[in-house]
Amino acid sequence: MRMYDLIHKKKNGQALSTEEIEFFVRGVTSGEIPDSQIAALLMAVCLKNMDDREATDLTLSMLASGESADLSAIPGLKADKHSTGGVGDSTTPVVIPTVAACGLKVAKMSGRALGHTGGTIDKLESVPGTRTELSPEEFARVVNTVGAAVVGQTGTLCPADKKLYALRDFTATVENNALIASSIMSKKLASGADVIMLDVKYGSGAFIKDPEDARELARLMVKIGEGAGRRVGAIISSMDVPLGRAVGNALEMYEAADILCGNAEADKLEVCVALSAGMLSLADIAKGDEAKKMALDAINSGKAFDKLCEMLEAQGGDTSQLRDPSIRSYAPYKMELKAETEGYICSMNTEEIGLSEGMLGASRDSLDGKVDHLAGLEIIKKTGDKVSPADTVAILHSSRRELLEPAAKRLGKAITYSAEKPKLPPVIYATVGV
């Protein structure tokens, strides 16, 4: 079997066989196939696409390229969730303790921030003392005793995906649903959970701009997961506006705590309840409206907040600032961004808002870079809100004063105004598999 023949076949729009895809992934993992030929096949896939069977074969081959998490020490169903990334998208610290309070065990592996989207691990580590690198034995112990744990992804999961992702980013071959789905699902399957709930984002702050494209990606990921014997569902949610009001690691953890203490932003609560209900439904704990009610009851009763604190404390965290808003730490410097005119906020380029946050020190430019956990944005006014020039639209936070002004300029350019109130898209566009 020759790599040249696979490239030629896909260039002509033909489907690759299971054996050909396995050959390709083995060669990627071993380093036997040169980057030039890998990139050529990736471009052919982007131009000619893959069918569902090919995408499933690619996912399973990438899954087999490395280790999978062994969760056998955790009895019963184990659940996980994944978001395709957004701004202010801190649903994990709300959803995970909510479903754990409802009796569903959650064993979650998450990533760090890179680019304009936030990372769950950075957010959790903004809680002083929280450890996200646990041994397999510690991980199982926390899940078994608390009901939930969140740790960082290990480098031994899906090494083929790591190589392919780097090349896709470098060769402009990211934008293909089969490649996106196989990358996400190979890592989710390797994480070992039986139940996987997906939040597929669309809009200005998401990689996918069109909601129907997001729905198609969700459909493919659900099909791949079900084909691998897992219970998988998805929501398609809007990222045309930052989710909630907080953008930044510590700020988002404070907001998550506030949501679990009864002070919730409507859009973030809607997404969190939908994800929680989907996980409970996939696990056959409750269905439909009953599942939503169960999730809301866990939040409103305070049980979900107690579970969040219990999980963080089991991972070494000091939750006193989550419990008591009066002692919370904030960055030493801040700046208010005022509205430019009288009228309504017409749109917010959410990707640019995320990049503005990054300029404050809240995200990293490389995988080993440092983040300022206290840096970020408070979004005071959002799309559809009426404003006047005296109104504060956002508050910028940073530990470095000199970063405020350039970030504020970028943030200001991301917001447009109109005389008439704009029509807002639904927070949740559709669901798949739940």
Secondary structure as GFF3:
##gff-version 3
##sequence-region A 1 434
A	DSSP	alpha_helix	3	11	.	.	.	ID=ss1
A	DSSP	alpha_helix	18	30	.	.	.	ID=ss2
A	DSSP	alpha_helix	35	48	.	.	.	ID=ss3
A	DSSP	alpha_helix	52	63	.	.	.	ID=ss4
A	DSSP	beta_strand	78	83	.	.	.	ID=ss5
A	DSSP	alpha_helix	92	101	.	.	.	ID=ss6
A	DSSP	beta_strand	105	110	.	.	.	ID=ss7
A	DSSP	alpha_helix	120	125	.	.	.	ID=ss8
A	DSSP	alpha_helix	136	146	.	.	.	ID=ss9
A	DSSP	beta_strand	148	152	.	.	.	ID=ss10
A	DSSP	alpha_helix	159	170	.	.	.	ID=ss11
A	DSSP	alpha_helix	177	190	.	.	.	ID=ss12
A	DSSP	beta_strand	195	202	.	.	.	ID=ss13
A	DSSP	alpha_helix	211	227	.	.	.	ID=ss14
A	DSSP	beta_strand	231	238	.	.	.	ID=ss15
A	DSSP	beta_strand	246	247	.	.	.	ID=ss16
A	DSSP	alpha_helix	249	260	.	.	.	ID=ss17
A	DSSP	alpha_helix	266	282	.	.	.	ID=ss18
A	DSSP	alpha_helix	288	300	.	.	.	ID=ss19
A	DSSP	alpha_helix	303	314	.	.	.	ID=ss20
A	DSSP	alpha_helix	320	323	.	.	.	ID=ss21
A	DSSP	three_ten_helix	325	327	.	.	.	ID=ss22
A	DSSP	beta_strand	333	338	.	.	.	ID=ss23
A	DSSP	beta_strand	343	348	.	.	.	ID=ss24
A	DSSP	alpha_helix	350	357	.	.	.	ID=ss25
A	DSSP	pi_helix	358	362	.	.	.	ID=ss26
A	DSSP	beta_strand	376	379	.	.	.	ID=ss27
A	DSSP	beta_strand	386	387	.	.	.	ID=ss28
A	DSSP	beta_strand	392	398	.	.	.	ID=ss29
A	DSSP	three_ten_helix	401	403	.	.	.	ID=ss30
A	DSSP	alpha_helix	404	413	.	.	.	ID=ss31
A	DSSP	beta_strand	415	418	.	.	.	ID=ss32
A	DSSP	beta_strand	428	432	.	.	.	ID=ss33
###
